[in-house]
Amino acid sequence: MNRDTRLSDVLHVLLHMGQAKGLLTSDVLARSMGTNPAVFRRTMAGLREAGLVRSERGHGGGWQLARHLSEITLLDVYEALGRPSLFAIGNRSAHAKCLVEKNVNAVMVDTMAEAATFFATRFREITLDQIAPRDPAFASVHAHR
């Protein structure tokens, strides 16, 4: 199964942006994210619309945080990415006729809803400054992949 790494990738980039002084280019940030600049810009569009980052075009342009790391939660980033699917688990069919399958579906739906609520609650509590390294050497934004 393919994993959606956008959340992890974007958190990585945002933490680097939080340490940078000034604008960072799409090229530099895309390298840090392990992708190309066009994919990077497409991925960051939702974050810009959500007011988490801002960008300037042209020579001397680039990206920077629109808010301090302490004002951005993991939930903010997750939602700005369009709430990627948390689980690959699903029901056999949406409209079960079998009583056993209906019961299985009900417990699956309830359990997944509880898990999603826990996830959102926990992600709302964690700000990016809480996960940023405290090491001064962290300020380097160059890719290390």
C-alpha positions as CSV (number, residue, x, y, z in Angstrom):
1,M,0.0,0.0,0.0
2,N,1.3,3.4,-0.9
3,R,1.6,5.8,2.0
4,D,0.7,9.5,1.8
5,T,3.8,11.3,3.1
6,R,2.6,14.8,2.4
7,L,1.9,15.7,6.0
8,S,5.3,14.5,7.1
9,D,7.0,16.2,4.1
10,V,5.3,19.5,4.7
11,L,6.0,19.5,8.5
12,H,9.6,18.9,7.7
13,V,9.6,21.9,5.3
14,L,7.6,24.2,7.7
15,L,10.1,23.5,10.6
16,H,13.0,24.5,8.3
17,M,11.0,27.6,7.2
18,G,10.5,28.5,10.9
19,Q,14.3,28.6,11.4
20,A,15.1,30.6,8.2
21,K,15.7,34.3,8.1
22,G,13.9,35.6,5.0
23,L,12.4,33.9,2.0
24,L,13.3,30.4,0.8
25,T,12.9,29.4,-2.9
26,S,10.7,26.6,-4.2
27,D,13.9,24.9,-5.4
28,V,15.5,24.8,-2.0
29,L,12.3,23.7,-0.2
30,A,11.4,21.2,-2.9
31,R,14.9,19.6,-2.4
32,S,14.3,19.5,1.3
33,M,10.9,17.8,0.7
34,G,12.4,15.3,-1.8
35,T,10.4,16.5,-4.8
36,N,10.5,19.0,-7.6
37,P,9.5,22.7,-7.4
38,A,6.2,22.3,-9.3
39,V,5.0,19.5,-7.0
40,F,6.1,21.5,-4.0
41,R,4.2,24.6,-5.1
42,R,1.0,22.5,-5.7
43,T,1.4,20.9,-2.3
44,M,1.9,24.3,-0.6
45,A,-1.1,25.9,-2.2
46,G,-3.6,24.8,0.5
47,L,-1.2,26.0,3.2
48,R,-1.1,29.4,1.5
49,E,-4.9,29.5,1.2
50,A,-5.1,28.6,4.9
51,G,-2.8,31.5,5.9
52,L,0.0,29.3,7.2
53,V,2.6,30.4,4.6
54,R,3.0,33.2,2.1
55,S,4.9,33.4,-1.1
56,E,6.4,36.0,-3.4
57,R,6.9,35.5,-7.1
58,G,9.8,36.6,-9.2
59,H,13.5,37.3,-8.7
60,G,14.2,37.4,-5.0
61,G,10.9,35.7,-4.2
62,G,10.2,32.6,-2.2
63,W,8.3,31.2,0.7
64,Q,8.0,32.0,4.4
65,L,5.8,31.3,7.3
66,A,2.8,33.6,7.7
67,R,2.5,32.7,11.4
68,H,5.0,31.8,14.1
69,L,5.5,28.0,14.7
70,S,3.8,28.4,18.0
71,E,0.6,29.5,16.2
72,I,0.4,26.6,13.8
73,T,-0.9,23.2,15.0
74,L,-0.5,19.8,13.4
75,L,-4.3,19.9,12.8
76,D,-3.9,23.2,10.9
77,V,-1.4,21.6,8.6
78,Y,-3.4,18.4,8.2
79,E,-6.6,20.4,7.3
80,A,-4.7,22.7,4.9
81,L,-3.6,19.5,3.0
82,G,-7.2,18.6,2.5
83,R,-7.5,16.1,5.4
84,P,-5.7,13.1,3.8
85,S,-7.2,9.8,4.6
86,L,-6.0,8.4,8.0
87,F,-6.9,4.8,7.4
88,A,-7.1,2.4,4.5
89,I,-9.6,0.3,6.4
90,G,-13.2,0.2,5.0
91,N,-16.4,-1.7,5.0
92,R,-17.1,-4.5,2.4
93,S,-20.1,-2.7,1.2
94,A,-21.9,0.5,2.1
95,H,-25.4,-1.0,1.9
96,A,-25.2,-4.4,3.6
97,K,-28.2,-6.7,3.6
98,C,-26.6,-9.3,5.9
99,L,-27.2,-8.8,9.6
100,V,-23.6,-9.9,10.4
101,E,-22.2,-7.4,7.8
102,K,-24.4,-4.6,9.2
103,N,-23.0,-5.2,12.7
104,V,-19.4,-5.3,11.4
105,N,-20.0,-2.1,9.5
106,A,-21.5,-0.4,12.5
107,V,-18.6,-1.3,14.8
108,M,-16.1,-0.3,12.1
109,V,-17.8,3.1,11.5
110,D,-18.0,3.9,15.2
111,T,-14.4,2.8,15.9
112,M,-13.0,4.8,13.0
113,A,-15.0,7.9,14.1
114,E,-13.5,7.6,17.6
115,A,-10.0,7.2,16.2
116,A,-10.5,10.3,13.9
117,T,-11.8,12.3,16.9
118,F,-8.8,11.3,19.0
119,F,-6.4,12.1,16.2
120,A,-7.9,15.6,15.7
121,T,-7.9,16.3,19.4
122,R,-4.3,15.3,19.8
123,F,-3.2,17.2,16.6
124,R,-5.0,20.3,17.8
125,E,-2.8,20.2,21.0
126,I,0.6,20.1,19.3
127,T,2.1,23.2,17.8
128,L,5.0,23.2,15.5
129,D,7.4,24.9,17.9
130,Q,6.9,21.9,20.2
131,I,8.4,19.6,17.6
132,A,11.1,21.9,16.3
133,P,14.7,20.8,17.2
134,R,16.4,23.1,19.8
135,D,19.8,22.6,18.2
136,P,21.3,25.8,16.6
137,A,22.6,23.7,13.8
138,F,19.0,23.1,12.8
139,A,18.9,26.5,11.1
140,S,20.4,25.0,8.0
141,V,17.7,24.5,5.4
142,H,19.7,22.4,2.9
143,A,18.4,19.1,2.0
144,H,19.8,16.1,3.9
145,R,18.2,13.3,2.0
